[in-house]
Amino acid sequence: MAIARLARLGRQAKRPYGLCVKMTAVAILGLCFIFVWSMFSSPANSVTTQRESFDDIAEPVSANTKVTTSSETQSTERKPQKHGIGQEEDKTVKHESYLPKKDEKKVNGSVSVSINKHESRKKNEKKVSDKKKEKHSIKSANEESNEENEKSENDDSEKENEDEQEQEVVDGKEEESDSESEVNGETEGDVNLVQQENEEIVERVEVESGRSSGAGKKRKAKGPVFDPKSHYSWKLCSTRSKHNYIPCIDVESATGKLQSYRHRERSCPRSPPTCLVPLPRAGYGNPIPWPESKLKILYKNVAHPKLAAYMTKHHWLVESGEFLTFPENQSEFKGGVLHYLESIEEMVPDIEWGKNIRVVLEIGSSDASFVASLLDKDVLTLTLGLKDDLVDLAQVALERGFPTVVSPFANRRLPFPSGVFDAIHCGGCSIPWHSNGGKLLLEMNRILRPNGYFILSTKHDSIEEEEAMTTLTASICWNILAHKTDEVSEVGVKIYQKPESNDIYELRRKKHPPLCKENENPDASWYVPMKTCLHTIPSSIEQHGTEWPEEWPKRLETYPDWLNDKEKLIPDGNHWKAIVDKSYLTGMGIDWSKVRNVMDMKAIYGGFAAALAQQKIWVMNVVPVHAPDTLPIIFDRGLVGIYHDWCESFGTYPRSYDLLHADHLFSRLKNRCKQPVSIVVEMDRVLRPGGWAIIRDKVEILDPLEGILRSLNWEIRMTYAQNKEGILCAQKSLWRP
């Protein structure tokens, strides 16, 4: 009995102590849970951050310039190798190119402008993020542990590059955020392989952007853009399109013995193609230089069976020996294109070509005579080739030297910002504008400048279609300025004008189509589906499109009033003018008399294009979707451009451009594209044989890039390096490896 009582007392004495231990353990576990939850709960929100300034849109900061960041993460990128200059003296020319470092430093981080980034925020963003949150949190923790191990392996010689590289990593994070917006903009019914790739992009976005927590950590760069030890072997593309292959538009799929082929919507291959597009079987000749190319081109450069059939029915295309000729003032319109333009001017005298009307969009590329005639009046017309399985003369227009881009026009927005075209023209138009709730016409309304003109000419309008078009244009408050059927051309021309303010929208009896939601970004256009809603007209002074730009050519050097600190953009113009005048035009060995079609692969304010304005060329200004949205500035200056993601193929035919310009493009694509070498292959596709490429970037990128270009049989014409920055000028070979 005594022993039992002692045992009972012992148990009673231990109870309080055991209870305290349990409570302490629960408290510790609770604190650990709260700590872990706080560490990994922020990534879902980090993807939606928006950039509020242009501080980092210019060139990457020079290696000699220190950048203060809040990150403690160190880069593991390889040490830059010395730029090999003069290793093959028969092909390489040493040149002390003019590189005004002072101007470059002025451009870097000098501009602060309040402007929305061209990205779309979709409803499924939160759903995707929550679904993979736990998985990505584990991966992020593993990456951070690997990061600590790699941190100890960096030697002191890499430290001077760390600040610069971390600045790029910040850009990479925001670039990945844009990738998510591209994924979320996909419409239903797309190819499965594109959807699979987009899911992988979303996963990579959330994993890597999850590294950026509230503590200000930034994810680490994953090695160099190009592996300097890689060796490349190339093969020709085996596609149905053959020498006219456009990877994201010519979609081919094979099931058993059946093969389908379509041009309905942009759908890119899961893995970017790394094959080379062959030259035409009949051979390829150097294009006819400008301005002779306005009237004749080499037929074998654009030969196509459908083109031959098209020529038999249209007299304004004439085969003359080895040339395809375009008789002056001949077009689809009876009486000539000049008579057609004069009739438009008579109908609306306020349309002053080459003055208040500078940038025009031409829907469809069936007849480039309209574009050619407007060019004589200092009007820059961008033609939209629709690629609809019928004969498409976009390639002919590019060969003649006219600005042209190929893009399907069905379900997604066109890759342009809102309110930038002074006028839109659709000649001999057969597009059903009133179908599907009028979404195609609403897209025209989105990109047309307030008070801008929509010129529509048709030959045979049915009564039903005309009534439907009248109802639709009235519902979006377009004013019919003139309606006339010309007796000579036998074409009915209607000229509409978009309203300049939102006041008229309030007077509508029927609110159909409805106004778009306030959070709907009108400038978001990359993989964004069209909507049957009406965007409001900008009314705030900080928004672009509130005022009509200056008359041409004054608008080229006049920065719009809606820009903040616009005087800080002047150094950008001076910077590019000095480089173009003292280096590009005289010291690169480029024969500029053979250059007409030029692409700036990473345009910012259009400074490069403006510096070449006196030359007989035109420049396609490409603003990458991961960069700040500066494309409205470019249009306001009277230039043309487009949005694009360089991880995908560009919307144009092979052999479209005579010169490509890439200013720090590759360094800004770090950690974005799975296969950066595919960008080089894309450059090879869009550049004509004998064309040039000017690439400005870091030496650590130019070194392996030079080897890749040599493997493609490109000739390295000039290399220059200074302070870990360099320039590479290469010429594409006339033959394939």
Secondary structure in CASP SS format (residue, H / E / C, confidence):
PFRMAT SS
TARGET T0000
AUTHOR 0000-0000-0000
METHOD secondary structure of the structure
MODEL  1
M C 1.00
A H 1.00
I H 1.00
A H 1.00
R H 1.00
L H 1.00
A H 1.00
R H 1.00
L H 1.00
G H 1.00
R H 1.00
Q H 1.00
A H 1.00
K H 1.00
R H 1.00
P H 1.00
Y H 1.00
G H 1.00
L H 1.00
C H 1.00
V H 1.00
K H 1.00
M H 1.00
T H 1.00
A H 1.00
V H 1.00
A H 1.00
I H 1.00
L H 1.00
G H 1.00
L H 1.00
C H 1.00
F H 1.00
I H 1.00
F H 1.00
V H 1.00
W H 1.00
S H 1.00
M H 1.00
F H 1.00
S C 1.00
S C 1.00
P H 1.00
A H 1.00
N H 1.00
S H 1.00
V C 1.00
T C 1.00
T C 1.00
Q C 1.00
R C 1.00
E C 1.00
S C 1.00
F C 1.00
D C 1.00
D C 1.00
I C 1.00
A C 1.00
E C 1.00
P C 1.00
V C 1.00
S C 1.00
A C 1.00
N C 1.00
T C 1.00
K C 1.00
V C 1.00
T C 1.00
T C 1.00
S C 1.00
S C 1.00
E C 1.00
T C 1.00
Q C 1.00
S C 1.00
T C 1.00
E C 1.00
R C 1.00
K C 1.00
P C 1.00
Q C 1.00
K C 1.00
H C 1.00
G C 1.00
I C 1.00
G C 1.00
Q C 1.00
E C 1.00
E C 1.00
D C 1.00
K C 1.00
T C 1.00
V E 1.00
K E 1.00
H C 1.00
E C 1.00
S C 1.00
Y C 1.00
L C 1.00
P C 1.00
K H 1.00
K H 1.00
D H 1.00
E H 1.00
K H 1.00
K H 1.00
V H 1.00
N C 1.00
G C 1.00
S C 1.00
V C 1.00
S C 1.00
V C 1.00
S C 1.00
I C 1.00
N C 1.00
K C 1.00
H C 1.00
E C 1.00
S C 1.00
R C 1.00
K C 1.00
K C 1.00
N H 1.00
E H 1.00
K H 1.00
K H 1.00
V H 1.00
S H 1.00
D H 1.00
K H 1.00
K C 1.00
K H 1.00
E H 1.00
K H 1.00
H H 1.00
S H 1.00
I H 1.00
K H 1.00
S H 1.00
A H 1.00
N H 1.00
E H 1.00
E H 1.00
S H 1.00
N H 1.00
E H 1.00
E H 1.00
N H 1.00
E H 1.00
K H 1.00
S C 1.00
E C 1.00
N C 1.00
D C 1.00
D H 1.00
S H 1.00
E H 1.00
K H 1.00
E H 1.00
N H 1.00
E H 1.00
D H 1.00
E H 1.00
Q H 1.00
E H 1.00
Q H 1.00
E H 1.00
V H 1.00
V H 1.00
D H 1.00
G H 1.00
K H 1.00
E H 1.00
E H 1.00
E H 1.00
S H 1.00
D H 1.00
S H 1.00
E H 1.00
S H 1.00
E H 1.00
V H 1.00
N H 1.00
G C 1.00
E C 1.00
T C 1.00
E C 1.00
G C 1.00
D C 1.00
V C 1.00
N H 1.00
L H 1.00
V H 1.00
Q H 1.00
Q H 1.00
E H 1.00
N H 1.00
E H 1.00
E H 1.00
I H 1.00
V H 1.00
E H 1.00
R H 1.00
V H 1.00
E H 1.00
V H 1.00
E H 1.00
S H 1.00
G C 1.00
R C 1.00
S C 1.00
S C 1.00
G C 1.00
A C 1.00
G C 1.00
K C 1.00
K C 1.00
R C 1.00
K C 1.00
A C 1.00
K C 1.00
G C 1.00
P C 1.00
V C 1.00
F C 1.00
D C 1.00
P C 1.00
K C 1.00
S C 1.00
H C 1.00
Y C 1.00
S C 1.00
W C 1.00
K C 1.00
L E 1.00
C C 1.00
S C 1.00
T C 1.00
R C 1.00
S C 1.00
K H 1.00
H H 1.00
N H 1.00
Y C 1.00
I C 1.00
P C 1.00
C C 1.00
I C 1.00
D C 1.00
V E 1.00
E E 1.00
S E 1.00
A E 1.00
T E 1.00
G C 1.00
K C 1.00
L E 1.00
Q E 1.00
S E 1.00
Y E 1.00
R E 1.00
H C 1.00
R C 1.00
E C 1.00
R C 1.00
S C 1.00
C C 1.00
P C 1.00
R C 1.00
S C 1.00
P C 1.00
P C 1.00
T C 1.00
C C 1.00
L E 1.00
V C 1.00
P C 1.00
L C 1.00
P C 1.00
R C 1.00
A C 1.00
G C 1.00
Y C 1.00
G C 1.00
N C 1.00
P C 1.00
I C 1.00
P C 1.00
W C 1.00
P C 1.00
E H 1.00
S H 1.00
K H 1.00
L C 1.00
K E 1.00
I E 1.00
L E 1.00
Y H 1.00
K H 1.00
N H 1.00
V C 1.00
A C 1.00
H C 1.00
P H 1.00
K H 1.00
L H 1.00
A H 1.00
A H 1.00
Y H 1.00
M H 1.00
T C 1.00
K C 1.00
H C 1.00
H C 1.00
W C 1.00
L C 1.00
V E 1.00
E E 1.00
S E 1.00
G C 1.00
E C 1.00
F E 1.00
L E 1.00
T E 1.00
F C 1.00
P C 1.00
E C 1.00
N C 1.00
Q C 1.00
S C 1.00
E C 1.00
F C 1.00
K C 1.00
G C 1.00
G C 1.00
V H 1.00
L H 1.00
H H 1.00
Y H 1.00
L H 1.00
E H 1.00
S H 1.00
I H 1.00
E H 1.00
E H 1.00
M H 1.00
V C 1.00
P C 1.00
D C 1.00
I C 1.00
E C 1.00
W E 1.00
G C 1.00
K C 1.00
N C 1.00
I E 1.00
R C 1.00
V E 1.00
V E 1.00
L E 1.00
E E 1.00
I E 1.00
G C 1.00
S C 1.00
S C 1.00
D C 1.00
A C 1.00
S H 1.00
F H 1.00
V H 1.00
A H 1.00
S H 1.00
L H 1.00
L H 1.00
D C 1.00
K C 1.00
D C 1.00
V C 1.00
L E 1.00
T E 1.00
L E 1.00
T E 1.00
L E 1.00
G E 1.00
L C 1.00
K C 1.00
D C 1.00
D C 1.00
L C 1.00
V C 1.00
D C 1.00
L C 1.00
A H 1.00
Q H 1.00
V H 1.00
A H 1.00
L H 1.00
E H 1.00
R H 1.00
G C 1.00
F C 1.00
P C 1.00
T E 1.00
V E 1.00
V E 1.00
S C 1.00
P C 1.00
F C 1.00
A C 1.00
N C 1.00
R E 1.00
R C 1.00
L C 1.00
P C 1.00
F C 1.00
P C 1.00
S C 1.00
G C 1.00
V C 1.00
F E 1.00
D E 1.00
A E 1.00
I E 1.00
H E 1.00
C E 1.00
G C 1.00
G C 1.00
C C 1.00
S C 1.00
I C 1.00
P C 1.00
W C 1.00
H C 1.00
S C 1.00
N H 1.00
G H 1.00
G H 1.00
K H 1.00
L H 1.00
L H 1.00
L H 1.00
E H 1.00
M H 1.00
N H 1.00
R H 1.00
I H 1.00
L E 1.00
R E 1.00
P E 1.00
N E 1.00
G E 1.00
Y E 1.00
F E 1.00
I E 1.00
L E 1.00
S E 1.00
T E 1.00
K C 1.00
H C 1.00
D C 1.00
S C 1.00
I H 1.00
E H 1.00
E H 1.00
E H 1.00
E H 1.00
A H 1.00
M H 1.00
T H 1.00
T H 1.00
L H 1.00
T H 1.00
A H 1.00
S H 1.00
I C 1.00
C C 1.00
W C 1.00
N E 1.00
I E 1.00
L E 1.00
A E 1.00
H E 1.00
K E 1.00
T E 1.00
D C 1.00
E C 1.00
V C 1.00
S C 1.00
E C 1.00
V C 1.00
G E 1.00
V E 1.00
K E 1.00
I E 1.00
Y E 1.00
Q E 1.00
K C 1.00
P C 1.00
E C 1.00
S C 1.00
N C 1.00
D H 1.00
I H 1.00
Y H 1.00
E H 1.00
L H 1.00
R C 1.00
R C 1.00
K C 1.00
K C 1.00
H C 1.00
P C 1.00
P C 1.00
L E 1.00
C C 1.00
K C 1.00
E C 1.00
N C 1.00
E C 1.00
N C 1.00
P C 1.00
D C 1.00
A C 1.00
S C 1.00
W C 1.00
Y C 1.00
V C 1.00
P E 1.00
M C 1.00
K C 1.00
T C 1.00
C C 1.00
L E 1.00
H C 1.00
T C 1.00
I C 1.00
P C 1.00
S C 1.00
S C 1.00
I C 1.00
E C 1.00
Q C 1.00
H C 1.00
G C 1.00
T C 1.00
E C 1.00
W C 1.00
P C 1.00
E C 1.00
E C 1.00
W C 1.00
P C 1.00
K H 1.00
R H 1.00
L H 1.00
E H 1.00
T C 1.00
Y C 1.00
P C 1.00
D C 1.00
W C 1.00
L C 1.00
N C 1.00
D C 1.00
K H 1.00
E H 1.00
K H 1.00
L H 1.00
I H 1.00
P H 1.00
D H 1.00
G H 1.00
N H 1.00
H H 1.00
W H 1.00
K H 1.00
A H 1.00
I H 1.00
V H 1.00
D H 1.00
K H 1.00
S H 1.00
Y H 1.00
L C 1.00
T C 1.00
G C 1.00
M C 1.00
G C 1.00
I C 1.00
D C 1.00
W H 1.00
S H 1.00
K H 1.00
V C 1.00
R C 1.00
N E 1.00
V E 1.00
M E 1.00
D E 1.00
M C 1.00
K C 1.00
A C 1.00
I C 1.00
Y C 1.00
G C 1.00
G H 1.00
F H 1.00
A H 1.00
A H 1.00
A H 1.00
L C 1.00
A C 1.00
Q C 1.00
Q C 1.00
K C 1.00
I C 1.00
W E 1.00
V E 1.00
M E 1.00
N E 1.00
V E 1.00
V E 1.00
P E 1.00
V C 1.00
H C 1.00
A C 1.00
P C 1.00
D C 1.00
T C 1.00
L H 1.00
P H 1.00
I H 1.00
I H 1.00
F H 1.00
D H 1.00
R C 1.00
G C 1.00
L C 1.00
V E 1.00
G E 1.00
I E 1.00
Y E 1.00
H E 1.00
D C 1.00
W C 1.00
C C 1.00
E C 1.00
S C 1.00
F C 1.00
G C 1.00
T C 1.00
Y C 1.00
P C 1.00
R C 1.00
S C 1.00
Y E 1.00
D E 1.00
L E 1.00
L E 1.00
H E 1.00
A E 1.00
D E 1.00
H C 1.00
L C 1.00
F C 1.00
S H 1.00
R H 1.00
L H 1.00
K C 1.00
N C 1.00
R C 1.00
C C 1.00
K C 1.00
Q C 1.00
P C 1.00
V H 1.00
S H 1.00
I H 1.00
V H 1.00
V H 1.00
E H 1.00
M H 1.00
D H 1.00
R H 1.00
V H 1.00
L E 1.00
R E 1.00
P E 1.00
G E 1.00
G E 1.00
W E 1.00
A E 1.00
I E 1.00
I E 1.00
R E 1.00
D E 1.00
K E 1.00
V H 1.00
E H 1.00
I H 1.00
L H 1.00
D H 1.00
P H 1.00
L H 1.00
E H 1.00
G H 1.00
I H 1.00
L H 1.00
R H 1.00
S H 1.00
L C 1.00
N C 1.00
W C 1.00
E E 1.00
I E 1.00
R E 1.00
M E 1.00
T E 1.00
Y E 1.00
A E 1.00
Q E 1.00
N C 1.00
K C 1.00
E E 1.00
G E 1.00
I E 1.00
L E 1.00
C E 1.00
A E 1.00
Q E 1.00
K C 1.00
S C 1.00
L C 1.00
W C 1.00
R C 1.00
P C 1.00
END
